[in-house]
Amino acid sequence: MSTVRRRWRFTGQVQGVGFRYYARAAALHLGLTGWVANNWDGSVTMEAQGDRDALDALVPTIERTNRWARIEDTEVTDLPVKEHEYGFTERSGE
């Protein structure tokens, strides 16, 4: 298994709808580490790392489980893996 890391920036109806809660739950269910945070401009940033297949399943899992969020646009960036990262956290803001 090779570990990869990605950053997403989501826009749309992604704040005030439990997005971070559902993102954390999905990431933990998929065995991923990282964080998710609201941004001042109303977008949400998320970084996660783990198995490529689990990363590929992360956003569809969030969309399937969170009926209130509506992602309109997504920017995705590959990042270097962070060593010794454990768990997945909700941050208050970026």
N, C-alpha and C positions, 0 to 999 in steps of 0.2 A: 504494500500500500504506500503510495507516495502522497505526502502532505502538500497541499496547496493553500494559498491565502488569497482572498478577494475582498475588495471594498465595493459596496453598492451605495449609490445615492438615489433615493426615491423621491419623486414629487407626486403630487395629487392629494387625495384625502388620506394623509398618513399620520397626522398628529391629532390627538384627542379621540382616537378610535381604538386604543389598545394595541397599536402596531408593535411597540417595543415589547409588550408582554407576550404577544403571539410569536414574535421573532425569536425571543429568548426560549420560549417553550419548544418551538420547532427546532432550533439549533441544538438544544440539549437532547431532544428526542433523536436527532440524527447523529449525535456524538461529536458535535463541532464545538470549537472554542472561539472566543472573540467578544464583541460588544456591539451594542446598538444605541444610537443617541438621536434625540431631536436636534435640529439646527434652528438657528434664529430666523431663517427665511421660510420656515414652514416645511422644509424637507426633512428627511431622515437619512442618516448615514449608518451603515452597518459594515463591520469587518468580521469575517469568519474564516476559520481555517480547519482543514481536516481532509478527509478523503474526497477526491474529485466528484464521485457520484453523489455523495452526501451534499456537497456544495451545490451541485446541479439541482438537487431536490429541494433546497432550502426555500427559495422564493415561491415556487409552486405550492409548497406546504403552507407557507404564510397566507397566500392568497386563498387557499382552500379552507383554512380554518378561521380566518378573520373576515366575517361577513360585512363588517363596517368599513374597512379600509378599501380604498380604490387607488391603485398605483396607476398613474398616468404616464410616467416616464422613468426610465432606469438607466443610470450610467454605471458601468462595471469596469473595474480596474484590477488587474492582477498585481499582487504585492509579494515581497519576500516573506517567507515564513518567519514567524516570531517563535523563537525557542522558549521553552518553559512557560507557555501560556496555559492556564488551567481555567476551566469554567467558561461561562458566557454571561456577561453582565449587561444591565441596562444602565446607561449613563444619562445624567440629567440634561446635558446639552453640549454641543460642540461649537 
